[in-house]
Every structure is written in structure tokens, then in C-alpha cells.
């Protein structure tokens, strides 16, 4: 994963007070398999969210944030090495990416 994209998600996680073993059930760090940027944006919008690119790198990696009116805020970083998502508060699934 590109350093700048990974750092964007790590910075978001730290700002939100998240860790790899979150103490609050609705805060999380996740490594979803087979979730691409396009699918994440589509899922976000279909659930009433607003998706925006928060970081892009020269190697094609990017970080995308999904914000929903119920307070769910999920940011996922995507590149050839995989996907990492961080999020806080939200709906019944804790805001986890789907």
C-alpha cells in the first residue's frame, strides 16, 4: 500500500481515537477482501452516504471517505496491496464497509 494513502487512513484512525483493537464496539479498523474503490463508493451512495476522495497517490492508490447522516464515517484506502478501512459510530453494523 502506498505510504501516502496508508498514512491518510492511519491519520484518520488516530484522529478518531481508533486502534487495531478498538475499545468502543462501533469504532473499528478492518481489512475487507475483494472490496474495490468503485464498489465502496456505490455501496456508500446506495446507503444514503456521500463519498469523497480524501487522498490520492501517484501510484494509483487512493483513500475515500463515506459520510452518512446517521453519523457513520468510514474511510478506506485502496491500492494494489489491498484495502484498509477505519470508521467510527454509525448504524447497526457499526459503519463497517460492505
Wavefront OBJ file of the C-alpha trace (Angstrom):
o trace
v 0.000 0.000 0.000
v 1.382 3.390 -0.894
v 2.791 5.320 2.026
v 0.667 8.445 1.487
v -2.637 6.547 1.228
v -1.848 4.345 4.202
v -0.803 7.392 6.205
v -4.125 9.076 5.361
v -6.056 6.197 6.891
v -3.665 5.942 9.825
v -4.038 9.677 10.495
v -7.832 9.344 10.372
v -7.674 6.410 12.783
v -5.506 8.311 15.231
v -7.664 11.425 14.992
v -10.740 9.328 15.707
v -9.000 7.615 18.617
v -9.111 4.207 16.949
v -6.684 1.344 17.346
v -6.341 -2.142 15.902
v -8.257 -3.397 18.953
v -10.886 -0.707 19.468
v -12.420 -0.365 22.897
v -15.704 1.017 21.604
v -17.699 -1.525 19.605
v -18.705 0.968 16.925
v -15.130 2.077 16.179
v -13.070 -0.238 14.019
v -10.170 -0.966 11.737
v -10.909 -3.553 9.049
v -9.130 -5.191 6.098
v -12.004 -6.189 3.772
v -11.233 -8.637 0.979
v -12.491 -8.058 -2.541
v -13.727 -4.521 -1.868
v -12.699 -2.112 -4.600
v -12.977 1.659 -4.611
v -15.876 1.673 -7.091
v -17.879 -0.832 -5.048
v -17.216 1.114 -1.831
v -18.494 4.344 -3.428
v -21.534 2.563 -4.882
v -22.362 0.958 -1.520
v -21.896 4.276 0.272
v -24.269 6.101 -2.074
v -26.865 3.309 -2.066
v -26.991 3.616 1.736
v -27.582 7.372 1.549
v -23.971 8.387 2.106
v -21.719 10.920 0.472
v -18.381 9.642 -0.868
v -15.322 11.801 -1.458
v -11.667 11.172 -2.284
v -9.545 12.381 0.614
v -6.140 11.348 -0.734
v -4.671 10.057 -3.977
v -1.140 8.933 -4.732
v 0.900 8.831 -7.917
v 0.919 5.008 -7.890
v -2.863 4.831 -8.285
v -3.774 4.319 -4.633
v -6.481 6.404 -3.056
v -8.367 6.935 0.173
v -12.126 7.513 0.020
v -14.363 8.718 2.835
v -18.045 7.827 3.191
v -20.131 10.021 5.484
v -23.739 9.254 6.318
v -26.360 11.345 8.070
v -26.576 8.854 10.976
v -23.009 9.740 11.976
v -21.264 6.834 10.285
v -17.889 7.896 8.940
v -15.759 5.302 7.119
v -12.513 5.900 5.254
v -10.979 3.147 3.127
v -7.593 3.178 1.419
v -7.245 1.169 -1.795
v -4.228 0.111 -3.841
v -2.584 -2.990 -5.305
v -1.544 -4.240 -1.863
v -5.093 -4.398 -0.514
v -7.678 -2.389 1.347
v -7.746 -0.975 4.854
v -10.782 0.779 6.328
v -11.276 2.756 9.518
v -14.525 4.127 10.853
v -16.454 5.381 13.810
v -20.007 5.469 15.142
v -22.964 4.696 12.965
v -25.686 2.245 12.222
v -26.422 -1.323 13.189
v -23.281 -2.735 11.569
v -21.071 -0.142 13.268
v -20.372 1.527 9.952
v -18.323 -1.403 8.652
v -17.802 -1.332 4.874
v -19.964 -3.726 2.874
l 1 2 3 4 5 6 7 8 9 10 11 12 13 14 15 16 17 18 19 20 21 22 23 24 25 26 27 28 29 30 31 32 33 34 35 36 37 38 39 40 41 42 43 44 45 46 47 48 49 50 51 52 53 54 55 56 57 58 59 60 61 62 63 64 65 66 67 68 69 70 71 72 73 74 75 76 77 78 79 80 81 82 83 84 85 86 87 88 89 90 91 92 93 94 95 96 97 98
